[in-house]
Amino acid sequence: MDLNLKNKVVVVTGSAGMEGSIGHAIIFALATEGAIPVLIDRNKRGFEYAKQLQKIHSESSFYQTDLTDASQIEDAIIRISEKYGRIDAIINNVGVNDGASLESSIDDFMDSLRLNLVSFFAVVKFALPLLKKSKGAILNIGSKVALTGQGGTSGYAAAKGGVLGLTREWAVDLIGYGIRSNALIIAECYTPAYETWIESLENGAAKLNSIKNTIPLESRMTTPEEIANTALFVISNKSSHTTGQFVFVDGGYVHLDRALLPSK
């Protein structure tokens, strides 16, 4: 299916994660579809990704930005505006489950909100004039933690809950401009960070198998490529009458009957 994303300028935050991360999968899927991925992240590996992407689409670019700093976000959006003159879609992908728990300091909690929630607001706020011109799309990458809780991660849970609230609020706020706002919710996706966590456990293999057995569809983890494919569809005009929605790419993890799970 041609998603009609050719030469669309798509800003992706948190897009310089490790190779195989969700952000990495999204930006390369965008370039393959003919879109122009614009990377915003603080990690300098974004420079190398931009070079690789430019071999697929020469207009791809990277703006090294601390997403906890609103002034740096504003500067990045200004520079993007100067280079391209438009933004057709934003994928707010940055997210770190940083373990800021109820036992953590207020500063740690606020730091978690700044990265995992306030950055979403700042990117959209500063890009809004360009989104209005393009009747663009907003896609916020969310987490099942906002709906299920997890334990020991108050900052991340609060932030991801806020992301869902912003998604619906923006859908209402911006409907008059033809701007769509949706969220994509992930449960158990096998990323390099997830693999690092599994490998840190004494019984990692057993833990991974136990997690897989809680996923109703095929008893397996979601892949970053599956997240990327759905993300591209939701921002595209093939999804032109979808707004204010929470799209779950989780193999039925959050909603389906537990009776589907393998018996012990």
Protein Blocks (a to p, Z undefined) as FASTA:
>chain_A
ZZhlghiacddehilccehiaklmmmmmmmmnopacddddfbfklmmmmmmmmmmmmkbc
cddddfkbmklmmmmmmmmmmmnopafbdcdfbdcdehpafkbcfklmmmmmmmmmmmmm
mmmmmmmmmmmmnopaddddddfklmnonojplmlmmmmmmmmmmmmmmmmmmmmnopac
dddddfbdcdfklmmmmmmpmklmmmmmmmmmmpmghpiacdfklmmmmmmmmmpmklmm
gghiacddeehmmmmcfklpccZZ
